[in-house]
Amino acid sequence: MLLPPDDVAPLDVQRRDGRSPLFIVCDHAGRLIPRSLGALGLSEDQLADHIAWDIGAAGVAQRLGAALGATTVLQRYSRLVIDCNRPLDAHDSIVRRSERTDIPGNQAVGRDAAEERARAIFHPYHDEIRRALDQRQAMALPTVVIAMHSFTPVFMDVKLCIAVGVLYNRDARVARPLLQALRDEGDVVVGDNEPYAAGELTDYSLVNHGERRGLPCVELEIRQDLIADGRGQEAWAERLARLLPAVIQALPTPTTPPSR
């Protein structure tokens, strides 16, 4: 058993009955490794690095959720165990190498072991999100899915100057006005599907919990040096708590999906 009953649960749900239209998910909130996997052959410094989790993203998600009374679902285990923002059949669902770091504990993960990681971590996390969204739909609660992430300031020796990226795939109902609202602030460099572009192979939560349900959705990527401490996390949560309600209120289409 990958996660025995006395190990840390894979997800944390805050304000389960939140009535805010915002529904926040954080796929890479934590950097825990199941005890049964040791440390995947990595050092503590490596497990604290951006390859293992989205530094600062959980702090922003939690503060934003608290400020707006929004349900917030956070995934506690490292993306190196299994990436909860990738389809299970994606080549990087369980990575053997991240940036320039080999992951010793992932070099020989067989099918059964991969399925056990999915059963223990991936499925409980996404099943809880689906359950919560189904409940909101049954209650006819307006819902906008916000996927909170962060990105490293330097990737493969390339310095990234964008402060925040607004990511979207096919549905830009939230992304377009939020891009403009952030740019109107005048003090940050905002990326339009940068530093990464969203897509079906790389952004499971945005696509499956937002787009495929017909819910307005957006993925946010904030540069990690801006949110590495509580002060930065609070500043970005306050900024988003100020901008997002106006963006959502101005949406031209309903924020509840059609009945199934």
C-alpha angles and dihedrals in degrees: 000000000000095000114028117201092264094055123095115283113248096237143038121207118198123192093002090186096042113153098201113117087235117093110187127201127183112193097181100036098130143036102210120141119205111252089236090064095049107209096320085253093294133126124244089252090055092049090051091052127095092261089073102045147347102275112223096001095108092051092053092045093050094047093045091049092049093048094052101030091244128159108250125193117194128188111218105196127085120268085232090070091052128331109239091195095061131075110254091245094052116116091237098046086108108017125212092192130024117196100313097337123100113215105219095192092056099050097094106025107153128206095266093049091048091050090050091053089051093048093049101042118003099048099044090051097048094037089057091051091050092048092050093047091047089053092049090050092051088052091046091237114165109244136193116181116222116189109199120207140151135212136212118258090226122037120182089342092308115123113223113212099184112108097200134008124210108207130193139156118198098336114068098162092115099025098060099053092038090053089054094045092052092046090049088061086073098205104082137057108238125202123215101214087337146161079017131014117227120238145156094264096050109029109052098163097048092048101039103035096034117024100031090051092049091244122142107251144171137183120220125203115190121188109255100228088061094056104029092114137037094261093057093044091052092048093052093043090052091049093050093043087056097046106035100062092056091047092050095046090055095052109128095211133057118274094215121082122235116271114268 
